[in-house]
Amino acid sequence: MIQFFAVVNVLSKMILAFGFTMFVPLGISFWMNDGADSVFSESIIITLGCGLILWLVTRYCKRELQIRDGFLLVVLVWSVLPVFAMLPLLFFLPELNLSMAYFEAVSGLTATGGTVLTGLDGLPPSINLWRGEMVWLGGMGLIVLAVAILPLLGVGGRQILKAETPGPMKENKLTPRIAETAKGLWLVYAGLTLACVVAYKLAGMNWFDAVMHAFTTLGLGGFSSHDASFGYWDSALIELVAIVFMLIAGVNFATHFLAWRAKSLFSYRHDPEARLFVFILLISCFGLALYLWLMGVYSDPFAALRYASFNVISVATTTGYSSTDYNLWPIFIPLWMMFLSSFCTSSGSTGGGIKMIRARILYQQVFREMITIMHPRAISPVKLGENVVSNKIIFAVLVFLFIYMASIVLMTLVLTLSGLDVVTAFSAAVACINNLGPGLNQIGPATTYASLTDFQTWVCSFAMLLGRLEFFTLLIVFTPAFWRK
């Protein structure tokens, strides 16, 4: 029990910190007089009040966090913070019930981008900004932010980062102190966000839309302030800006950090994921554009390339923006796009899916097995760059892939059993587990998740958390062994 209270003590500080992030949309609401200031004031009072009460109850329960505590804290943070994040939406939009509001908050904080809301153009700017801010905070991970500030409060962060950091190789440190690592990552993240804001403004957005969409572009979340998403502007220049920054956000932020620190681009050359990430996307964009043109969807090949490039990169990077209803394209194309979302983004990026590094390891392991079958005595190591990947990591990747596939199948079966058609159910499972957002058919890019039942909405919320925490972190908490002394 003392161990649990020590975790709750850290959680209380994170709830308090999260409450202060609501002052940003509150200030916007006062400035623009959009009528939402009261809901943010109430939400701040409730959030800070709950955080303060938990801190007072557990303030004497302090100790160094162990690995197991880190896992529990990560699960609590990602499941509890959406409860407070949904309060402004729940208070301002009476048509939302609890399941819908929680889904929207989970979708934001997990940088998924699926929404249950319509009439986004008519929402107060502060509400839309809060949705974008949730994506921005969740994109890099509230845990990483906490690792930067919790040492100042007397709590170490290495165990938390090990539980949270995506990717199979978690022992590499960018700086000797983990707090310095977190601060460096956030510095790069914030700098790129600022550059994206300026680029969007120069491309034709107003300042509010530029900030809102910079948040969701770098977070690869896909929330928009317009129902038509990027189709609202119908601007090739704005889409080009989005493409550039979605590609940047899809690369490992550790690589960005190392490049910034060394003032050199050689870090990207040595990144085992970046080149393959860009190459696969380029081939997909040109190939699918050619397919759209040959199928007569677009008579102009340049129009086909424009729409294919934006939507393919948006889906592949698990952002979820759309400039047209690709649900109406030949079914092969959206299915290929969803397939790309399963593995395309890099580990350490703000994207979802199994990550490119795991896909590359699996790819090499397949050929390794084939060579071993043909030449039993041959030594054929799996390598990433100049480094040999140990069998321990390969086995972990294989287990991860099994859980990933089993989760998609299970979620699809559950959603189909609940009444969804199989295409909608499958695409919802893939979109939520990959933290993509829009799916196909009933939840396509031109529609929302609002048509789902409460049960289906809760299933999708769980799937988003499962994907964001990369399965093991969440599932391990439900095992009896985790709770044994």
Number of C-alpha atoms within 10 A of each C-alpha: 7 12 16 13 19 21 25 25 24 25 22 25 19 20 22 19 17 20 23 12 16 21 16 14 21 23 14 20 22 14 11 14 13 14 13 23 24 15 19 26 15 13 23 24 13 15 24 20 15 17 23 18 12 20 21 12 13 19 16 12 17 17 15 14 19 15 15 17 19 21 25 20 24 22 20 15 18 21 16 14 21 21 16 20 27 23 22 25 27 18 17 18 13 8 12 17 12 15 17 25 26 25 25 28 30 32 31 33 31 36 37 37 32 35 24 19 19 14 10 17 15 11 17 19 23 27 24 23 26 26 29 29 26 29 32 30 22 27 28 27 22 22 23 25 18 23 23 21 19 18 14 10 9 12 16 21 24 19 18 23 23 15 24 23 20 21 17 16 13 13 8 7 10 16 12 8 12 20 23 15 19 23 17 22 24 19 13 18 20 15 11 17 23 16 13 24 24 15 19 23 17 15 17 14 18 12 14 17 20 20 22 23 31 28 29 32 35 31 36 37 37 33 33 26 25 18 19 21 22 23 15 14 15 13 14 16 15 18 23 16 17 24 20 15 19 27 21 19 28 30 27 20 22 22 22 23 20 20 15 14 11 11 10 11 13 12 18 17 11 14 18 18 24 24 13 17 22 17 10 13 20 14 11 21 22 16 15 22 25 18 20 23 17 13 12 12 16 17 12 12 16 13 16 22 20 18 21 26 22 24 25 29 28 26 28 32 37 37 33 31 32 25 23 20 15 20 18 15 13 13 11 10 21 22 15 15 24 23 15 22 29 26 24 31 30 30 27 21 26 33 37 37 29 26 25 23 25 26 18 17 18 18 12 18 18 12 13 16 13 12 15 14 11 9 11 10 9 11 10 14 14 21 15 16 11 8 9 10 15 11 11 8 14 18 12 13 20 15 12 18 16 11 15 22 12 12 19 22 15 14 24 23 16 16 23 17 12 14 12 19 14 15 16 19 29 21 25 32 26 31 32 32 31 30 34 35 32 31 30 24 18 22 25 22 24 20 21 19 24 17 12 19 15 15 12 22 22 17 18 27 23 19 24 30 24 23 25 30 23 24 17 15 21 22 14 16 15 10 10 8 9 14 10 6 4
